[in-house]
Amino acid sequence: MPRALLTPLVVDLDALHGRILQRSTALNAMLARHLGAHYDQAPGLAAKDAGAAAHGTAALVAAFAGASAQGRGMIEQASAGTSLQAARRLIEANVPEPDLGPEFLCQRLGMSRAKLYRLFEPIGGVGAYIQQRRLTRAYHALTDPAQAHLYVGIIAARCGFGSASVFSRAFRQAFGLSPTDLRATHHHPDADNTNHADDNAFTSMRRQLLGMGAGRG
């Protein structure tokens, strides 16, 4: 690891010289496992991924060595990123749960509401994110030929909505058409109704919602 990368993150880098890391503490054991995994995976890392891995390793070493103000900032940032990923995975796994919300997430993640809200603030808030994931899953279900036999109300329930009417209103607000109209347009493209697929506003909103969360898991 380049000394220049670690220097601004540690209060006294020279104090690390000759220090032997014992496995007797959880942090030391974590650092050892991280370095071992980094060594094993290094040959297959792309250049951009290698840089990200090096910065993450530097933050972990700084936590062990006594982080400077900048180092603590990096540690907090890395911790927030990990927590957000865990929250997003939990949301994705529990989209069908009608009780999915801040209290549900806080209990299972062991974090305060304040921290949860801070994590999701940059991406629009936790409530909006949950709604987006539910609507995205519903969109895929409505356009899936294998689920064409299911009533809209059943799909709504499977996506965590308490009622078909609440779902329909939210869906229309997000995509610009009702769930029934989307299904008809998708499965019967020659049907006598407005071609929403060609509407620029609809297409833009669809791409935004369906892309929400992509690559963040």
C-alpha positions as CSV (number, residue, x, y, z in Angstrom):
1,M,0.0,0.0,0.0
2,P,1.5,3.4,-1.0
3,R,2.6,5.4,2.0
4,A,1.1,8.5,0.4
5,L,-2.3,6.9,0.4
6,L,-2.2,6.1,4.2
7,T,-0.3,9.2,5.5
8,P,-3.3,11.6,5.6
9,L,-5.5,9.1,7.2
10,V,-3.4,8.3,10.2
11,V,-2.3,10.5,13.1
12,D,1.2,9.0,13.4
13,L,2.1,6.7,10.6
14,D,5.7,6.2,11.9
15,A,4.3,4.6,15.0
16,L,3.1,1.7,12.9
17,H,6.7,0.7,11.9
18,G,7.5,-2.7,13.3
19,R,4.2,-3.2,15.0
20,I,3.0,-6.8,15.1
21,L,-0.7,-7.4,14.6
22,Q,-2.1,-10.0,17.0
23,R,-5.3,-11.9,16.2
24,S,-6.5,-11.3,19.8
25,T,-8.8,-8.5,18.9
26,A,-11.8,-8.4,16.6
27,L,-10.4,-5.4,14.7
28,N,-7.1,-7.1,14.1
29,A,-8.8,-10.3,13.0
30,M,-11.0,-8.3,10.6
31,L,-8.0,-6.6,9.1
32,A,-6.2,-9.9,8.6
33,R,-9.2,-11.5,6.9
34,H,-9.6,-8.4,4.7
35,L,-6.0,-8.4,3.6
36,G,-6.1,-12.1,2.9
37,A,-9.2,-11.7,0.8
38,H,-7.6,-8.7,-1.0
39,Y,-4.5,-10.8,-1.8
40,D,-6.6,-13.7,-3.1
41,Q,-8.8,-11.5,-5.4
42,A,-6.2,-9.0,-6.5
43,P,-5.2,-10.9,-9.7
44,G,-8.7,-10.6,-11.1
45,L,-9.4,-6.9,-10.1
46,A,-9.8,-4.3,-12.8
47,A,-7.8,-1.2,-12.4
48,K,-10.8,0.9,-11.2
49,D,-11.8,-1.8,-8.7
50,A,-8.2,-2.2,-7.5
51,G,-8.2,1.6,-6.6
52,A,-11.4,1.3,-4.7
53,A,-10.2,-1.7,-2.8
54,A,-6.9,0.1,-1.9
55,H,-8.8,3.0,-0.5
56,G,-11.1,0.7,1.5
57,T,-8.1,-1.1,2.9
58,A,-6.4,2.2,3.8
59,A,-9.5,3.2,5.8
60,L,-9.5,-0.1,7.7
61,V,-5.8,0.2,8.5
62,A,-6.4,3.7,9.7
63,A,-9.1,2.4,12.0
64,F,-6.5,0.1,13.5
65,A,-3.7,2.6,13.6
66,G,-5.5,5.6,15.0
67,A,-7.3,7.6,12.3
68,S,-6.8,11.3,11.7
69,A,-9.8,13.5,11.0
70,Q,-9.7,12.7,7.3
71,G,-9.3,9.0,8.1
72,R,-12.3,9.0,10.4
73,G,-14.3,10.6,7.6
74,M,-13.3,7.8,5.2
75,I,-14.2,5.2,7.8
76,E,-17.6,6.8,8.4
77,Q,-18.2,7.0,4.6
78,A,-17.2,3.4,4.1
79,S,-19.4,2.3,7.0
80,A,-22.4,4.3,5.6
81,G,-22.0,2.7,2.2
82,T,-22.0,-0.8,3.8
83,S,-25.0,0.0,5.9
84,L,-26.9,1.4,2.9
85,Q,-26.2,-1.7,0.9
86,A,-27.4,-3.9,3.7
87,A,-30.6,-1.9,4.0
88,R,-31.3,-2.1,0.2
89,R,-30.8,-5.8,0.2
90,L,-33.2,-6.1,3.1
91,I,-35.8,-4.0,1.3
92,E,-35.4,-6.1,-1.9
93,A,-35.9,-9.3,0.1
94,N,-39.0,-8.0,1.8
95,V,-40.9,-6.0,-0.9
96,P,-44.0,-8.2,-0.4
97,E,-44.2,-7.4,3.3
98,P,-46.9,-4.8,3.9
99,D,-45.2,-3.7,7.2
100,L,-41.9,-2.9,5.3
101,G,-40.9,0.6,6.5
102,P,-38.5,2.5,8.7
103,E,-39.5,0.6,11.9
104,F,-39.2,-2.8,10.1
105,L,-35.7,-1.8,8.8
106,C,-34.5,-0.3,12.1
107,Q,-35.4,-3.4,14.1
108,R,-33.7,-5.8,11.7
109,L,-30.6,-3.7,11.0
110,G,-30.2,-2.6,14.6
111,M,-29.9,1.1,13.8
112,S,-31.8,4.3,14.8
113,R,-34.3,6.0,12.6
114,A,-32.1,9.0,12.4
115,K,-29.2,7.0,10.9
116,L,-31.6,5.2,8.5
117,Y,-33.0,8.5,7.3
118,R,-29.5,9.9,6.8
119,L,-28.5,6.9,4.7
120,F,-31.4,7.2,2.3
121,E,-31.5,11.0,2.2
122,P,-29.2,11.2,-0.9
123,I,-31.5,8.9,-2.9
124,G,-34.8,10.5,-2.0
125,G,-35.6,9.0,1.3
126,V,-36.4,5.6,2.7
127,G,-40.2,5.7,2.1
128,A,-39.8,6.8,-1.5
129,Y,-37.1,4.1,-2.2
130,I,-39.4,1.4,-0.8
131,Q,-42.2,2.7,-3.0
132,Q,-40.0,2.7,-6.1
133,R,-38.9,-0.9,-5.5
134,R,-42.5,-2.0,-5.1
135,L,-43.6,-0.2,-8.2
136,T,-40.7,-1.6,-10.2
137,R,-41.5,-5.1,-9.2
138,A,-45.1,-4.6,-10.0
139,Y,-44.2,-3.3,-13.4
140,H,-42.1,-6.4,-14.2
141,A,-45.0,-8.6,-13.0
142,L,-47.6,-6.8,-15.1
143,T,-45.4,-7.2,-18.2
144,D,-44.4,-10.8,-17.5
145,P,-46.4,-13.2,-19.8
146,A,-46.1,-15.9,-17.2
147,Q,-48.1,-13.7,-14.8
148,A,-50.7,-12.5,-17.2
149,H,-53.4,-14.7,-15.6
150,L,-53.0,-13.0,-12.2
151,Y,-55.5,-10.3,-11.1
152,V,-54.0,-6.8,-10.6
153,G,-55.0,-7.0,-7.0
154,I,-53.0,-10.2,-6.5
155,I,-49.9,-8.5,-8.0
156,A,-50.5,-5.5,-5.8
157,A,-50.5,-7.6,-2.7
158,R,-47.4,-9.5,-3.8
159,C,-45.6,-6.2,-4.1
160,G,-46.6,-5.0,-0.6
161,F,-49.6,-2.8,-1.4
162,G,-52.4,-2.8,1.1
163,S,-55.2,-2.5,-1.5
164,A,-55.6,-2.5,-5.3
165,S,-56.9,1.0,-5.3
166,V,-53.9,2.4,-3.4
167,F,-51.6,0.5,-5.8
168,S,-53.4,1.8,-8.9
169,R,-53.2,5.4,-7.8
170,A,-49.5,5.1,-7.0
171,F,-48.8,3.2,-10.3
172,R,-50.6,5.8,-12.4
173,Q,-48.8,8.6,-10.7
174,A,-45.4,7.0,-11.3
175,F,-45.9,5.6,-14.8
176,G,-48.7,7.8,-16.3
177,L,-51.1,4.9,-16.9
178,S,-53.1,2.4,-14.9
179,P,-51.8,-1.2,-14.3
180,T,-54.6,-2.5,-16.5
181,D,-53.7,-0.2,-19.3
182,L,-50.0,-1.1,-19.1
183,R,-50.9,-4.8,-19.3
184,A,-53.2,-4.3,-22.3
185,T,-50.6,-2.2,-24.1
186,H,-47.8,-4.7,-23.4
187,H,-49.6,-7.9,-24.2
188,H,-51.8,-6.4,-27.0
189,P,-49.7,-3.7,-28.7
190,D,-52.4,-3.2,-31.4
191,A,-55.2,-2.5,-28.9
192,D,-57.2,0.7,-29.5
193,N,-55.7,2.9,-26.8
194,T,-53.0,5.5,-26.4
195,N,-49.6,4.2,-27.2
196,H,-47.9,5.0,-23.9
197,A,-44.7,3.3,-25.0
198,D,-44.1,6.1,-27.4
199,D,-44.8,8.9,-25.0
200,N,-41.5,10.6,-24.0
201,A,-42.6,11.5,-20.5
202,F,-43.8,8.0,-19.8
203,T,-40.7,6.4,-21.3
204,S,-38.4,8.7,-19.3
205,M,-40.2,8.0,-16.0
206,R,-40.2,4.3,-16.7
207,R,-36.5,4.2,-17.3
208,Q,-35.9,6.2,-14.1
209,L,-38.0,3.9,-11.9
210,L,-36.8,0.7,-13.4
211,G,-33.2,1.8,-13.1
212,M,-33.6,2.8,-9.5
213,G,-31.4,0.6,-7.4
214,A,-29.6,-0.9,-10.4
215,G,-26.0,-1.6,-9.5
216,R,-26.5,-0.6,-5.9
217,G,-27.2,-4.0,-4.4
